[in-house]
């Protein structure tokens, strides 16, 4: 099924090639709009590189969001330690029955705005990639896969801290917690 989009008399100009089946179109392929029409092999190569970079940026913004959340958690933990020691110095929690005090922290409006902005950037990028994949162009799909793998390699390097005091030998690995951002 081929859809050619263009207005009436094109005056010799070629129309967009849009397929809803697997294809390898390069020249005259259009992505997202008629203005993103591939006119030569160089434009297709640039499009593929751009799609790879977009996938890398999605992984980078996802990692940035996780790092920002971890930063806020560490900041709240430092504040809790400061409050916890001052509460202990005042004699709070000195009863004989078991008591586990809790301190609740909430992100400020600015912190929550930054978290939401990072999420929106990640989510928006993922949906743009999804729309590009829906053109079923083999070059674009391969570019997405390469970009996602490259993004994971560059932006999400695995680092594990192990507490040797409380080492658990039979614990199952966590695995991949988010394969895509569009559904979670």
C-alpha positions in Angstrom: 0.0 0.0 0.0 1.7 3.2 -1.1 0.4 6.6 -0.3 1.6 9.5 -2.4 0.9 12.9 -0.9 1.1 16.0 -2.9 -1.2 18.7 -4.2 -2.7 18.5 -7.7 -0.2 19.5 -10.4 3.3 19.1 -8.9 4.9 20.8 -11.8 7.4 18.0 -12.3 8.2 17.6 -8.6 8.1 14.1 -7.2 5.8 13.2 -4.4 6.4 11.6 -1.0 6.8 7.9 -0.9 5.0 6.6 2.3 4.6 2.9 2.8 2.6 1.1 5.5 4.7 -2.0 4.8 8.4 -2.7 5.3 10.4 -0.7 2.8 13.8 0.5 2.0 12.9 3.8 0.3 15.5 6.5 0.4 14.9 9.1 -2.4 11.5 10.8 -2.0 10.8 9.2 1.3 9.0 11.6 3.7 9.1 11.5 7.5 6.6 13.3 9.9 5.8 16.0 7.3 6.1 16.7 3.6 8.9 19.2 4.3 11.0 16.3 5.6 11.4 14.7 2.2 14.6 12.9 1.3 16.0 14.3 -1.9 19.4 12.5 -2.1 21.4 9.8 -0.3 23.2 12.4 1.8 19.9 13.6 3.3 19.0 10.0 4.1 22.4 9.4 5.8 21.9 12.6 7.8 18.4 11.5 8.7 19.7 8.1 9.9 22.4 9.8 12.0 19.9 12.2 13.4 17.6 9.4 14.4 20.5 7.6 16.1 21.4 10.7 18.0 17.7 11.2 19.0 17.7 7.6 20.5 21.0 8.4 22.3 19.4 11.6 23.7 16.4 9.7 24.9 18.7 7.4 26.9 20.7 10.4 28.1 17.5 12.2 29.3 16.3 9.0 31.0 19.6 8.7 32.8 19.6 12.4 33.7 16.1 11.9 35.3 17.3 8.9 37.3 20.5 10.8 38.4 18.4 13.8 39.4 16.1 11.7 41.5 19.1 10.0 43.2 20.6 13.5 43.9 17.3 14.6 45.5 17.2 11.4 47.6 20.8 11.9 48.8 19.9 15.5 49.7 16.8 14.4 51.7 18.9 11.7 53.4 21.5 14.3 54.5 18.7 16.5 55.8 17.1 13.5 57.6 20.5 12.7 59.3 20.8 16.3 60.5 17.2 16.3 61.8 17.6 12.8 63.2 20.6 13.7 65.3 19.0 16.9 66.6 15.9 15.0 67.5 18.0 12.4 69.4 19.8 15.2 71.2 16.5 16.6 72.4 15.5 13.1 73.8 12.9 12.4 71.2 12.1 8.7 70.6 13.4 7.8 74.2 10.4 5.7 75.1 10.8 2.0 76.0 8.5 0.7 73.3 9.8 0.2 69.8 9.3 3.4 67.8 10.5 4.1 64.2 10.4 7.8 63.6 9.8 8.9 60.0 10.6 12.2 58.3 8.8 13.0 55.1 10.3 15.2 52.5 8.6 16.6 49.4 10.2 18.0 46.3 10.0 21.8 46.0 8.0 23.2 43.1 11.3 23.9 41.2 12.6 20.4 41.9 9.3 18.8 40.8 9.2 21.1 37.7 12.7 19.9 36.7 11.7 16.3 37.2 8.5 16.8 35.1 10.6 18.6 32.4 13.1 15.7 32.2 10.2 13.3 32.0 8.4 15.3 29.2 11.6 15.5 27.2 12.2 11.7 27.5 8.6 10.9 26.8 8.3 13.3 23.8 11.5 12.0 22.3 10.3 8.4 22.6 7.1 9.2 20.9 8.8 11.0 18.0 11.0 7.8 17.6 7.8 5.7 17.6 6.3 7.8 14.9 9.4 7.5 12.8 9.4 3.7 13.2 5.8 3.6 12.0 7.0 4.5 8.5 8.4 0.9 8.4 11.6 2.1 6.7 14.3 -0.4 7.3 17.1 2.2 7.5 15.2 4.3 10.1 14.4 1.2 12.2 18.0 0.0 12.2 19.1 3.5 13.1 16.7 3.5 16.1 18.1 0.1 17.3 21.7 1.2 16.9 21.0 4.6 18.6 19.2 2.9 21.5 22.1 0.4 22.0 24.7 3.2 21.7 22.7 5.3 24.1 22.5 2.5 26.7 26.3 1.9 26.3 27.2 5.5 26.6 24.7 6.8 29.1 23.7 4.0 31.4 26.9 2.3 32.4 26.2 -0.2 35.2 27.8 0.6 38.5 26.9 -1.5 41.6 27.9 -0.8 45.2 28.0 -4.0 47.3 27.7 -3.8 51.1 30.0 -6.7 52.1 28.7 -6.6 55.6 25.2 -7.6 54.5 26.0 -9.7 51.5 23.2 -12.0 50.2 24.4 -14.7 47.9 21.2 -16.1 46.6 19.6 -12.8 45.5 18.2 -12.8 41.9 19.5 -10.0 39.6 17.1 -7.1 39.0 17.4 -7.2 35.2 16.1 -4.5 32.9 13.6 -2.3 34.7 12.4 -0.2 31.7 12.7 -1.5 28.2 10.8 1.5 26.8 9.6 4.8 28.2 6.4 4.9 26.2 4.5 2.4 28.3 5.8 3.1 31.8 
